[in-house]
Amino acid sequence: MTVEKLGTYLSENGENIREQLRTRKYKPQPVRRVEIPKPDGGIRNLGVPTVVDRFVQQAVAQVLTPIFEEQFHDHSYGFRPNRCAQQAVLKALEMMNDGHSWIVDIDLAKFFDTVDHDKLMTIFGRTIKDGDVISVVRKFLVSGVMIDDEYEDTIFGTPQGGNISPLLANIMLNELDKELEARGLGFVRYADDLIIMVGSRQAAERVMKSVPRFIEVKLGLKVNAEKSKVDKPNGTKYLGFGFYFDSFARGYKARPHPKAVAKFKAQMKKLTRRSWGVSNSYKVQKLNQLIRGWINYFKIGSMKGLCERLDSNIRYRLRMCIWKHWKTPKNRAKNLMKLGIPAWSAWKTAYLHGYANPARCWDVHQAISNKRLAEFGLISMLDYYTKRCVTC
């Protein structure tokens, strides 16, 4: 069923669904398995519920969220109302600059796939006493998964992709938050992305030994020992951000991590492929979407110089796209002259081979200037960042 058909379906079957929920006869359908490639080469398993199950999950989540919000730790930022990843990074910076300059980065291995149902429901039942609600939540956990056309039981895990899964994840990991607070440790958590900040290497090594033990024994989760590490802030990647020490400001600051920059460049290159058979105006439209999204996420970081370099690279690649679009030397010379280049120079440039050299030459820079690209609709990363950044 598509989302568009849900309204009609509910008007005809809504009362029946309510009655099934009241009498504990509601049976969720298996989720559909979707595999998403990870940047590091692994696979993230998503479980997509049916439209009706998503609707019911959302209804349950909207009632439960305010109840559990009162219990959640203040340093937990993932999948919570009025909270975001940038707040988590700013809190981490605050702790780093308060003397907690050793980082314990604990990686939970396939968290959403390894949640122990009994442990989760025991924690859930401490707060929620209504048997009907407990029943429907457990049914969502054990509804199974369809892999291609084959059904498979879900003995562990909470399907990543369901409306209620983020809430259930926070309910489970709130136990870890309480343990860390009881130990007097400074930490920041965004869903299953956790960093603990302490004042010395010795303390960090002790935490690295004891906290994973609690996670595995008490919560029944798995810690990825290979990806977990102890490091200084400048060796840490958290939520796409890297950290560095600013000697002038005498404190740590955040900026996009090199891996995040590399991912942006890969996306940008994909959108500026000369072989992509779309108009240059469409390429600019897609580039602007990429730029806005990237800057809006990383705007709390320091990256003026990075934006200048990326701007230059984007314009260079767009000039190559435009040069190819002009196709023949005759048409290239005509367009260069139309844009103010003297005839003798325009004809000389028009016969340059390839695309890279013409895109770098003075005539093409003058004809397809930064100003003209802006008039064509291209957003400047630097200008957009300067208007929105927190650190400027």
N, C-alpha and C positions, 0 to 999 in steps of 0.2 A: 504494500500500500504506500502511496506517495503522501507527503505532508499535505498536499492540496486536497486530498480526499478525506483527511482526518475529521474535519468539521462535520461533513455529512454522515460519516460513520458514527461519530459520537452522538449526533442528534437521534440516530436510530437505535444505538446500542449502549448509550451512556448509562442508563438506569440499570441495565443488566450487568455492566462492569462494576458499578457501585455495589450492587447486591453480591456479586462474586467476592469483592473485597471484604464486605461485611461478614460473609459466611466462610471466609478463608478458602473459597473455591477458585479464586483467580489463579491462573497458571501462566506465568510468563513464557514466551517462546524462546527457543535458543537464540543466542546472539550470532551474528555473522562475522566470521573471522576475516580481518583485513590486515595484511602485513605491510608496515611502513618501513622503508630502509632508513637506518640511522646513519648519521655522518661518518661514524667510525667503522662502518661496514656491517654492523649487526642488524637485527630485525626487531622492530617494536610491534607486538601483537595488539591490535585493537579489536574490541568486541562491539559491533554495532547492533543495538537492539531494534526491534520492530518499532514502527511509529507509535502504535498504541502503548507498548511497553515504555517507550521514552516519555510519553505523556503521563503515564502513571508514576514513573520514577520521579519526574519533575514535581508532580503534586506532592509526593512523599517528601522529597528533598526540601520543598518550600516550607513545609511544616516543621521538619526536624532541624533545619539550619539555625533558626534563631535559638533553639533550645541548646544546641551544642556550642554555638558561638560564645555563649557565656562561660564555657569551660576551656575554650582553646587558649593557648599561650599567646602572649602579645608578640612574640618573636616568630610566629608562624604566619606566613604571608600567602601561601599558595591556595588558589581556589576558594578565597574567602571574600565576602562583600567588602567593597571599598578598600581592597588591598591589591598590591601588584608587585611584580618582580623588582621594579626600581626601588620601592620602599625597602625591600630586603637588602639590596645592594647598599643603599645609604645607611642602613642600620649596621651592616657589616663594616663599612668604612668608619662609622662612629666608634665601634669597638676597637678596630685596628688602631685608630688614633688616640685611643684611651689606654694604650699600653698593652693590648692583647694582640701582639704582633707575630704569634705563631699560630698557624692554621692547621686544624685536623679536618681533612676533607674525607668524609665517609661516604662511600658509594654503595647504595643498596642495589643488589643484583635483581633485576626484573621484579621490582617491588609489587606491581599490580598483579603479576602472575603467581606470586608466592604467598599471598596473605592467607593465613590459617583461618578458616571459617569459624571454627569453634572459639578460638581466642577472640576474634573480632566480635562475635555475637555475645560473648561473655562481657566484654567491655561495653558493648552497646546496651546490654540488658541492665547494667548498673544505673543507667539514666532513664531508659525507656521501659516502662513496665507493661505497656499495652500489648497483649498477646497478638492482636490482629496486625499491629505494625511490625512486631518482631517476625511474625510468620511471613508477611509479604517481602520483607527485606531479605530474609534467608532464601526465599524462593528465587529472588533475583540472583543471588549468589550461586545457586545450584541449577540454574535454568539450562546449562549446557551451551555448547557452541557448535555451529555448523562450519566444518572445514571442507570447502567445495560442496559436495552433497552428502558428506558423512557426518553423523552426529557423534559428539564426544562429550562425556561428562566433565563438569568443572568441579573437581575435588578441592582445588585451591584457587585462590585469586579472586579479585573483583574486576570484572571486565573494564579495561581502560577504553572509554568511549561512551559509557552509559552516563546518564545525568546524575545518578546517585553515587557513582564511584569516587569522585573527588571528596565528597563528604565522608564516605566510609574510610577512605585513605587517611584523612585528617583525624578521624576518631581513633584509628589504630595508632597513628604516629604521635598523637597527643600524649600517649603513655610515655613515649620517649622524651617528649618535651618536659613532662613533669619530672622524669628521672634526672635529666640534665639540670633542671632548675634546683632540684633537691641537692645535687652535688655542687651547686654554686658555679656552674660553668656558663660562660657567655656563648651564645649560639644564635644562628639564624637558619630557619628552615623554610624552603619553598617546596611544598609537596614532599617528594622524597629526595630533594637536593638539600643536603645538610652540611654546614661547616660549623665547627666549634673553634672558638678563639681563646687562647690562653697566653700567659705572659712569658713562658720559657719553653725551650726544647724539651727539657726533662718532663715538664707537666704535659706537654703535647704527646710525648711517647707513652706516658702513663694512661692518658685518655684513649690513645689509639689501641691499647691493650684491653682496657676495661669496658669501654662503651660498645664495641662490636660484640663482646661476650653477652652483654645485656640484650642487645638487639636480637641475637640468634637464640639465646636460651629463653628469655622471658617473652619475647614477641614472636618467636618462630620465623623470623625473616632471615634473609641471607645477605651477608656483606661481601662485596666484591673486593677481596684483599689486594688484587693486582691494581685496581684503580684507586683504592683508598690510599691516602698518603699524608705525611706531615711535611709542611713546607712554610716558607715565609709568604707574605701576601703577593710579592712579585712573581711567585711561581704558581699561583693559584688561578684557576679559571672557575668563575661562579656565575651561572645564569647568563653566559655569553660575555661577561665582563672580565677583564684582567685588571690588575692593580699595580701601581708603581709609586715610588716615594718621590715626592716633589720637595727637593732640598730648599727651594725658595719659600714655599708655604710651610715647610717643616711638618709635613704630614702625608699620608697616603691618599691617592686619588684613584678614581676608576676611569677606564677607557675600554673601548671594544677590544676583546681579546683577538690576537692574530688569527685564530681559527674562525672567528665571526667575520673578520675582515676578508679572509680568503673565501668564505661562503658568499659574501656580498659580491666580491669580484667575479666569482663563477656565475652568479645569477645575472650580473650586469653584462658579462660577456655573452651569455646566452641570449639576452634581449637585444644585443647589438651585433648579432651575427649577420654578415653580409649575405649569407645564403638563405636567410629567413625571408620568405616571400610575402612580406606585408609592407605596408607603406611606412615611410620614416615617421610620419605623424603618429602612427599607431605605436611604433617603437618608443617614441618620446612619451606617449601616454602611459605605457607599461613601465618605463623607467621612472617616471614621476611617482607612480604607485609604490615602486620599490624604495625609492629615496624617502618618501614621506614615512612609510612604515619603519624603515631602518632608523631614521633620525628620531622619530617619535619614541622608539624603544631605547635608543642609546643616548638620548639628549642629556642625561645626567652625567655623562662621561666627558672627559677632556679630549677633544679631537679636532681642533681647528685645522692643524696642519694636515691631518688625515683627510679631512673634507676637501681641502685645496687640492691634494694629490689625486683624490678620486674624481673630483670635478674635471681636472685636466685629462684624466684617462677616459672618462665618459665622452667628453667633447671630441677627443682624438678619434675614438671609435665611431662616433656619429659622423664625423667628417669623412671617414672612409666609406660609411654607408651611403652618404650623399654623393661622394665621388663616383661610386659604382653606379648609383641611380642615374647619373648624368651620361653614362655609357660611352659615347664616342668622343674622340678628341675635338671634333667640330662642335658638338653640343657643350662640352666642358669649357672650351674657349668662349663660346657665346655666353654661357652663364657667368663665367668669371668677369667678362667685360660688363655684363649687365649689373654686376655687383661692384663695379668701380675699379677693376684691375685694368691697367693699360693694355692695349691690343698686343703689342710686341711681347709683353711678359705673359699675358694670358695664353697666347699660342705656344710659347715655350713650355709653360707649365702643363698645358693640355696634353702634351706628348710624353710626359713622365710615365715610366712603367710602374705597374703594380698599384697598390693602394696605400701602403704605409708611408712611402716617401712623399707622395703628393699631400697626404693628410698632415705632414709635418712642415711643409714648405710655407714660406711667407705669404705667397699669393692666396693660397687656400685659407690660411689663418685670417687674412684680411677680408676675404670674400665671405667666408663662413665664420664670422667673428663670434666671440662670446655673446655680444649684444644681440646679434641676429639669431643665434640659437635660443636665447632667452625669449625673443619676440616670436620664435617658432613654437615656444611653449615649454622648453626645457627648464626645469627647476635647478637652481644652483644649490648644491648640498651645503656649501658654506653659509649662504644667505639664510637658507631654511633652518640650519642648525643655530645660527646666531640669534634668530628670532625666538627660538624655543628652548635653548639650552639653560640648564640650571646653574652651570659653573662659570658662564661668561661674565 
